[in-house]
Amino acid sequence: MEKEKSKILVRDVQTQQVLFECAITESEKAYQFAAEMEEMGLDIEVVVPTLGETLSNSLGLSREDLEKYKESLEEEMDSHEGSCCFTEPEDDKIIH
C-alpha cells in the first residue's frame, strides 16, 4: 500500500471543489493561485494539512487509526479546561 502524500488544496468555498493542489513544500504556489482566483471574484479557501496529519501520513497510519488519533487529541485538549493552560475570565475581578 502506497503512502498518501500530504497536499495543500485550494477549494471553492461554496462547492468544495478542489481547484488546485500541490505538495506542502510548494505552499507559495497554492497561495498565489488562491490570490488569482480571489481577484476573479471566487470565494476560496486554502486547506493545509496539520502537523499531526502530515506525521500520520508519513508513518502510514490507516484512516481508522488517524481518526482515533484525532479523537484522543480532542479528549486531551478538553481535559485541560479549567487548568492553568485554559482559564475562564473572571467577571468579578476589576483591575485598575
C-alpha positions in Angstrom: 0.0 0.0 0.0 1.4 3.4 -1.1 1.5 6.2 1.5 -0.7 9.1 0.7 1.3 12.3 0.2 0.2 15.4 2.2 -1.1 18.0 -0.2 -2.3 21.6 0.1 -5.7 22.1 -1.5 -7.3 25.2 -2.9 -11.0 24.9 -2.9 -14.1 26.9 -3.8 -15.9 27.6 -0.5 -19.4 27.1 -1.9 -18.9 23.9 -3.9 -15.9 22.5 -2.0 -14.5 21.7 -5.5 -10.7 21.3 -5.5 -9.4 23.9 -8.0 -5.7 23.3 -7.3 -3.5 21.0 -5.3 0.3 20.8 -4.7 2.8 19.3 -2.3 3.2 21.0 1.1 6.7 22.1 0.1 5.2 24.3 -2.7 2.8 26.3 -0.5 3.7 29.6 -2.2 2.1 28.2 -5.5 -1.1 27.4 -3.7 -1.4 30.9 -2.1 -0.5 32.5 -5.4 -3.2 30.5 -7.2 -5.7 31.4 -4.4 -5.0 35.1 -4.8 -5.5 34.9 -8.5 -8.9 33.2 -8.0 -10.0 35.7 -5.4 -9.1 38.5 -7.8 -11.6 36.9 -10.3 -14.2 37.0 -7.5 -14.3 33.4 -6.3 -14.6 32.7 -2.6 -11.5 30.5 -2.0 -10.1 28.5 0.9 -6.6 27.1 1.3 -6.5 23.8 3.2 -3.1 23.0 4.6 -2.6 19.6 6.4 -1.8 19.9 10.1 1.4 18.7 11.6 -0.4 15.7 13.1 -1.9 14.8 9.7 1.4 15.1 7.9 3.1 13.0 10.6 0.3 10.4 10.5 0.6 10.1 6.7 4.4 9.7 6.8 4.0 7.0 9.4 1.4 5.2 7.2 -1.5 5.3 9.7 -4.7 4.0 8.4 -7.8 6.2 8.3 -9.2 4.4 11.3 -6.0 5.0 13.3 -5.9 8.6 12.2 -9.5 9.1 13.4 -8.6 7.5 16.8 -5.6 9.9 17.0 -7.7 12.9 16.3 -10.3 11.9 18.9 -7.5 11.4 21.5 -6.2 14.9 20.8 -9.6 16.4 21.3 -10.1 14.5 24.5 -6.7 15.7 25.7 -7.5 19.3 25.0 -10.9 19.0 26.6 -9.4 17.5 29.7 -7.4 20.7 30.3 -10.4 23.1 30.5 -10.2 25.0 33.8 -6.5 24.2 34.3 -3.6 26.7 34.2 -3.5 26.3 30.4 -7.1 27.3 30.0 -8.7 29.9 32.2 -12.2 31.4 32.2 -12.4 35.2 32.5 -13.4 36.3 36.0 -16.1 38.9 35.7 -15.9 40.0 39.3 -12.3 41.0 39.2 -11.7 44.6 38.3 -8.2 45.7 37.7 -7.4 49.4 37.8 
